[in-house]
Amino acid sequence: MADKRGVKTIAQNKKARYEYFIIETYETGIELLGTEVKSIRQGRVNISDAYASIDNGEVILKQMNISPYDHGNIFNRDPLRARRLLMHKSEIRKLIGQIKLQGYSLIPLSVYMKGSLVKISLGLCKGKKLYDKREDIAKRDAKRDAERAIKARNY
């Protein structure tokens, strides 16, 4: 379902929001081939295990699974191939410094269509410790209990 800005979310990485603190997000383009775009439009993409790295001044997305297109025949590519992300050089230089000095990771948060273009929301993330994850679960449970109590009181 497209929203009012013409953005249609294809896939989200819920595991990344649980496993990492998201410091900053970037909107990036992705270099794809024809059958991959058609497969993404059908929603056949998985980014739960994906990550990005910087090699030779380019941001490369690895382990993103785009299922082969049904009618692609010989034009289908390897579903797990490395794909280049399209970012400005200044953004890439800034990311290189933060990844090397502070030990952050680049994790894709969502894949979406913006108009006819496929975009990826890339997060600069820091890993959570076990106690941070427990704290998030406790907050979520407390919020859920409070909503239940309010709902029960209104009836």
C-alpha angles and dihedrals in degrees: 000000000000119000126220093278093057094255118140117188112221103176138358130201103224091167090063092058089052097044100040144041106235108224100175138351130218131194110225136177121228131220107235139164125235100263091046091057091050091050092049090051087057088053096246099141133111123196100166094109097031126119136170131229135183115241122174093343094310128107110232123194113213135189094018106145116216108177116229115268112254096232096033099102110170093357094070115108132207107295093222100043119137113261128201118238118215114230137146116269092239091056091049092051090050091050093049090057094048095046094049099042104034102028098239125159132222111231127174110237102184145353117219143162116242104190103313095333127097112228133184126210104219119197128207098219142184120206120252124230121231093259090053090055091049090050091053091050091049092050092049092049092048091050091049092050091049091051090050091051092050091048092049092048092052092059 
